[in-house]
Amino acid sequence: MPVFSLDPVQTDWCARLRALAVERLRPIADRGEPGEVNRPLIAALGELGLLERLFGAGALELCLLRESLAQGCTEAETALALQGLGAYPLVLAGSGGQRARWLPEVRAGRAVAAFALSEPGAGSDAAALALRAVPDGDGWLLTGEKRWISNAPDADFYTVFARTDAGDGGGGGAGARGVTAFLVPADRPGLTGTPIEMLSPHPIGALAFDSVPVTGDDVLGEVDHGFRVAMTTLNLFRPSVGAFAVGMAQAALDAALEHTAERRAFGGPLSRLQSVAHQIAEMATRTEAARLLVYAAATAYDTGAPDVPRRSAMAKLFATETAQYVVDAAVQLHGARALQRGHPLEHLYREVRAPRIYEGATEVQRTIIARELYGSSHAEREGVR
């Protein structure tokens, strides 16, 4: 069932998280080098118990974590989310030995994880991946490239998805079949990486696999069933991308409220101008609607509801598009000062763009929603017959 309000325990926890983000985590984030993995920040997330909480969280708790941290420190939110995304396949499908080796290090913030799915020719169409796992004795040799990989090239290990079937590898006929997930340590011979400079400086890079050796001990789950590992991971994290967006929207809304209440122009505060007040009302309404969609999608996931794909896609779509609108409107209300390097809204303006693309672009979410709606409609018609 959808959640329309949080209980007092959840509300208090979110308030504590926001305070932690501002008081403890933001100073560490500010000392980091833009575009590089901030290991002290990840270590702090471990010391504060947030990474431990992450891996025991359901979808709603994950959303509350990401939304609350995003309001106070987007870098901390992103560092936490990337640890979860990179290591959740290990939680989901890892062997006892793999978990014993890596999970304590990840939870403590000593090991950096990365989720290596996207490729130059396989972004939104993830089933079209072409990285090959060529049989070699008792194992395989990975050959190909990954691109747009967060935490690359500085992660300690990568969850890598490669094609182990005999398909064409170009997305033609093999599709999602025959994909295997591997846990690949960063020091494996033949694995190299290069950073990619982005609009908003984050640790993102490309990985080159030149006959990188992997064995059965590196497989996550079952051979040829790795795509299921990838999609299960993304289904959990997709609503929480919406939560990240809601956190940024709320931060922008709070900044706009404060500014328009204090800034005087035309004989009084900006808030007295109807055009400004109505803009703030619209921003607040859209933010709250996005929040409720996110909470409903997360609760559907936690309760095993049958309509999780549709709800998750709606939440991710609406929340990320809303955040873009709210941040842009907040910048407009602030004027030129919000475009000055170092202003909180200048930071949010760069941060808010990427979530509309990663983990399923807006257009992909609309396709999922339509497919689910038409599929449900067809099933209902068939049931009537």
N, C-alpha and C positions, 0 to 999 in steps of 0.2 A: 504493500500500500504506500502511496506517496506520503512523504513527511512534510508537514506544513509549518512546524516549529520545532526548535530544539529544546530539550529539557534543561533544567538549571545546571546539571553537571556538565553537559556538553557546552553550554554557553560559557561557564566559568573556565573550562579547559581551553576554549578558543581564545578567550581574553588573555589567559596566561601565555598561550602560544604567540599572540600578537606582541605582547610585552617582551617575550624572549627574542623575537625577531628583531625588534627595534634596539633593545638594550644590550643583548649579548652577541647576536649574529651579524647585524649590519656593520658594526665596527670591523669585524674580521673580514667581511665581504669587501669593505671599502679598501682594505689593505692588500687585497688580492691583485694579481696582474690580469687586466682584461684579456679575455680570449684564452686563458689557461686554466687548467684544473686548479681549484683552490683547495689544496689538501688540508690546511688548517681549518677551513670552514667545514669540510666533511668530517674532520676529526671532532670538531665541536658538536656537530649533529650527533655523532656517536656518544660523546661524553654526556650530553644532555638526555640521552635515552630515546631520541627521536627516531633514529634508524631502527632500534629494537622495536619501537612502537609501530613503525612503518610495516615491518614484515609480519606483524601479528594483526594488522588492521584489516577490517572489511572495507568494502567500497565507500560506505558513508564516512567512516573514520578517516580513510585516506583523503576524501574530499575536504573534510574539516581541517586536516593537517595542511593541505596545500593551500586552501583558501586563506587560512589564518596567517601562515608564513608569508604568502604573497602580499598581504596588506602591508607588512612591515619590512620585508626584505626579499625581493624577487630572486636574488642570487641564492639565498638559503633554500628557498622553495625549489628552485631548479636543481640544485645540488642533491637535495633529498629525493626528488622525483627521479632523477637519472640513476641514482643508486638503486631505487626500487625497480625501475624498468630494466636495468641491466642484470639485476640479480634475481628477479622474480622467476624467470625460467629455471633457475637453479633450485629455488624453493619448490617450484611446481613439478619438475621432472628430473632433478639431479639425483645421482646415486648417493649412497651413504658416504662414500669416500670423497666425492666432490663437495658435498655439503660440509663435511667435517673440515676440509681443507680451506674453503673459501668463506662460508657464511659467518663464522665468528669474526673474521677480519673485516668483512663488509659491515656487519652490525656495529663494530667498534669504530668504524670510520678510518680504518688503516688500509683497506684495499678499495680501489676505485673500479667500478663495474661499468660495462657499456653494452648496449643492445645494438648489434650490427645486422640490420635487415636491409636497409635501403641501398640501392646501387644507382649508377648513372642512368640506367634504363629501367629501373624498377623502384619507383617511389610510391605514388598512389596505387599503382598496379603491382602490389607486393608479390603476387603469385608469378610475376614474370622474371623473377631473379635468375641470374645467369652464373653466379659463382659456382664453379664445378668442384665436386669432390670425386676425384678420379681414384678408383681402386688401386691399392698398392700394398701387396702382401696382405697382412692382417688389418690394414687400415686404409687410409685415403691420403691423397695430396690435394690440398685446396689451392685452386688457381683462379684468379679473377680480381675483382675490385669491389669494395664497399665505399659508399660516399654519403655525406651528410650524417656521419656517426657522431653523436654527442659523447664527449669525454675522450674521443680520439684526437691525437694519437697517444695520449698520456695515461690511458686506463691500464690497470694491472691485469685484467682479463676481459675477454669479449665473448658474448653470446652470439655466435655466428651461425647464420642460416645458409646452407649450401645445398645444391642439387646433387643428389646421389642416384637418381634414376637414369635411364638411358634416353630421356627426352631431348628435345632440341636445345633446351637451355635458354632459348630466346623468348620464351613466353608464348610460343606458338601452340603446342599441343600438350605440353606436360602440365602447365598450370600449377596448382598447389600440390599435386602429387609428387612424391619422391623427393621432398625436401627434408633434410635432417638438420637438427640443431646440435651444435658443438660448443663446448666450453674451451676456448683457446687462450692460454696464457699469453701475455704480451711479449714474452721473451722467446716465443717459439721461432725457430729458424725459418727465414723466408718471409716473415711478417714485418712490414714497414708501414709507416704512416706519415702523413703531412697535414698540418693544420690548414683550415680554410677560414679566411677573414669574412665575417658576416656583418650585416647592418648593425645588429646588436652584438657586441663582442662576447661570444660564448666559446667554450672549448668544443669545437666541432672540427672534424677532419675527414680525410679519405684514408682508406686502408688498402694496401696492395698485398696480395697473396701470391707468392712465387713458389709454388709447390710446397706449401706449408704442411708438415706431417701431422696427422691426427689419427687416433686409434679408437677402438671401441670404448676405452676408458674415458674418452672425451665426449662421447655422445650424451646428450641430454634427452632422456626419454627413449623413444624407439627410432631405429633407422627408418627413413622414408616417412616419418610422421611428425616432423619438426614444424610444419606449418601450423598444426594444431597448437603447438606450444606457443608460437608467435601470436596467433589470434586470441588464445586464452589470456595471454599477458596483456594484449592491447585492449581486450574487452573490459578487463579490470581497470586499466588506467585511463581509458577514454573519458568516462564521466569526470575523472579528477582533472583532466586538462581543462574542462569547463569550470571546475572549481578554482583552478589557477587563474583563469580569466575573470571569474567573479571577484576574486581577491584584488586583482588589478583594477577592475571597474570600481570597486568600493573605495580603494585608495584614491582614485582620481575624483570620484564623487565627493569624498570627504574634503579633498583639497579645494574643489570648486565651491563647496558650501562655505568653507572658511573664508576663501578669498572674496566671494561675492557679498558676504555679510560685512566684511571690513573695508573693502575697497570703495572709496567714494568717487562718484562721478555724476555730473548733471544735477548737483544739489543734494545728493543723498547716496546711501549705499546702493551698489549695483542690484542687490536683492529686491529693491523696490520697483525696479523696472520689470514690467510684466513679461517682456520677451525673455529676460534672464530667469525670472522665477519659473516660468513655464518650461524653459530648457532644463532647469534643475529637476523639476517634477518629472519630466520625461526620462531623464537619466536615472533617477531613483527607481522609477517604476520598471524600467527595462532591467535594471540590475537585480531587483527583487524577483522578477519573473525568471530571469536566468538562474538565480540561486535555487528557486523552487524546482525548476526543471532538473538541475543537477542533483539535488537531494532526492528527487523522485526516482531518477535513473539509478543512483547508487543504492537506494533502498530496494529497488526491483532486483538489482544484482544480488544483494545480500539475502533476499528472500527466495531466490530461485524463480522469479517470475518468468513467464515464457516470452515476454515482449522486451527483453533486455536490449537486443540490438537496436530496435527502433528508438527506445527511450534514450539509450546512450548516444546515438547519433543525433537526436533532437537536442539533447543537453549540450553536446560538444558544439554543434552548429550554432545554436542560439547564443550560448554564453560567449563564445569567441567573437562572433559578430557584434554582440552587444558591447563587449569590452572595447573593441575597436571604436565603436560609436561614442561610448562614454569618455574614453581617454581623449579622443579628438575634440569632443565638445568641451571638455575641461580645458584643453589647450586654448581653444577659441575664446573661452571666457576669461582666461588669464591674460591673453594677448602675447606680445613679443617676449615677455619675461619667461614664459613657459618653454620657449625655444632655445633659451640660453643653455649652453653645455653645463651639466651638473644640476640643473633644476630637476626636482623629482618627476615632474610631468614630461620633461624631455627624455628622461630615462624610461618612463612607462611608454612613451610614444614609440620608442624603438623596440621595447620588449613585447608590446602587444601584437605586433604584426605576425610573428612566426606561428603562434598557436592556431591561426586559421589555415595553416598548411600542414604542419606535422601531425603524425598519428591519424591521418585521414583528412584530406583537405575538405573545405566547405562543400565543394561540388560532390565529393565522394559521399559525404554524410547525407546530402540530399538524395543521392542515388540509393543509398541504403534505406532511407526512410520510405521512399516511393516503392522500392522492391518489397519491403515488409508490409506496407499497406495493401498493395495489390495482391501479395501472397495471402494475407489474412482474409481479404475480400473473396478471393477464389476459394479458400478453404471453407469459408462460411457458406458460399453458394453450393459447394459440393455437399456440405453437411445437410443443407435443406433438402437436397434431392435424395 
